Amino acid sequence: MSATVELPAQTLPVVAEAEVVALGGGPAGLAAAVAAARNGAGTVIVERFGCLGGMATAGLVGPFRSFLKR
């Protein structure tokens, strides 16, 4: 891509174009991104921590269902 965005202090490259941008890769962001992609929309997830799953993953939380009775 050769598109750029002009800002007063800098010029940033446009790295992706999408119809849907999910801001956050936690459970809600993942669900929104998967639903959009399954319906044919170009989709991008923007996650600040570098891993998907939100604080459950970043905080090293184990499986949630292991504490539920069956």
Protein Blocks (a to p, Z undefined) as FASTA:
>chain_A
ZZdcddfkbccddfbdcfbdcedjbfklmmmmmmmmmnopacddddfklpahijmlmnop
acfklmpcZZ
